[in-house]
Amino acid sequence: KQIIALIGDQIGDMEAYPDRDESSGHPSWNDQLRSHYLELDKWGTHYFILPNPMYGYWERGYQR
C-alpha cells in the first residue's frame, strides 16, 4: 500500500513538522510555507487543498 496524494483544507495538513509551537502545537506559518515552497513540483500532483466551507482561517477575513 502506498499513499498517492495528500488532501487537506489548509497547508499544515500536508506534512508532519518536527518543530511545533508550544502554545498551539502547530508549526509556524512561515515554517509551513518554507517547507512546501521547496516542494512546488508536488502541488497539483501529490498535494491538494480543498476549502472547508464550515470553518477555517478564511473566517478571519470574512466580514458581515
Backbone hydrogen bonds in HBPLUS format (Angstrom, degrees):
<---DONOR---> <-ACCEPTOR-->    atom                        ^
c    i                          cat <-CA-CA->   ^        H-A-AA   ^      H-
h    n   atom  resd res      DA  || num        DHA   H-A  angle D-A-AA Bond
n    s   type  num  typ     dist DA aas  dist angle  dist       angle   num
A0006-LEU N   A0046-HIS O   2.71 MM  40  6.10 160.7  1.75 171.6 177.8     1
A0048-PHE N   A0006-LEU O   2.98 MM  42  6.31 147.3  2.09 164.2 170.7     2
A0008-GLY N   A0048-PHE O   3.19 MM  40  6.66 155.4  2.25 156.0 162.2     3
A0050-LEU N   A0008-GLY O   2.90 MM  42  6.10 161.8  1.94 154.6 160.7     4
A0013-ASP N   A0010-GLN O   3.00 MM   3  5.80 166.9  2.02 126.1 130.4     5
A0014-MET N   A0011-ILE O   3.22 MM   3  5.82 169.5  2.23 119.6 122.8     6
A0021-ASP N   A0026-HIS O   2.81 MM   5  5.32 167.7  1.82 127.6 130.7     7
A0025-GLY N   A0021-ASP O   2.62 MM   4  4.97 144.2  1.74 142.9 153.9     8
A0032-GLN N   A0028-SER O   3.03 MM   4  6.35 155.0  2.09 151.6 158.6     9
A0033-LEU N   A0029-TRP O   2.96 MM   4  6.23 167.4  1.97 156.5 159.1    10
A0034-ARG N   A0030-ASN O   2.90 MM   4  5.98 164.6  1.92 150.4 155.1    11
A0035-SER N   A0031-ASP O   3.05 MM   4  6.11 162.0  2.09 144.0 148.6    12
A0036-HIS N   A0032-GLN O   3.08 MM   4  6.32 163.6  2.11 152.8 156.8    13
A0037-TYR N   A0033-LEU O   2.78 MM   4  5.82 144.4  1.91 150.4 160.4    14
A0039-GLU N   A0036-HIS O   3.00 MM   3  5.07 152.0  2.08 101.4 110.4    15
A0042-LYS N   A0039-GLU O   3.01 MM   3  5.70 162.6  2.04 122.1 127.5    16
A0043-TRP N   A0040-LEU O   3.22 MM   3  5.64 151.8  2.31 111.4 118.6    17
A0045-THR N   A0042-LYS O   3.15 MM   3  5.38 159.1  2.20 119.9 125.0    18
A0046-HIS N   A0042-LYS O   2.69 MM   4  5.02 168.3  1.70 156.7 155.5    19
A0047-TYR N   A0042-LYS O   3.01 MM   5  5.95 157.2  2.07 139.4 139.6    20
A0044-GLY N   A0047-TYR O   2.97 MM   3  5.73 173.4  1.98 157.4 156.6    21
A0059-GLU N   A0056-GLY O   3.15 MM   3  5.92 160.1  2.19 119.2 123.9    22
A0060-ARG N   A0057-TYR O   3.16 MM   3  5.92 151.3  2.24 120.7 126.2    23
A0061-GLY N   A0058-TRP O   3.09 MM   3  5.59 139.7  2.26 111.2 120.9    24
A0062-TYR N   A0059-GLU O   3.21 MM   3  5.06 149.4  2.31  97.1 106.2    25
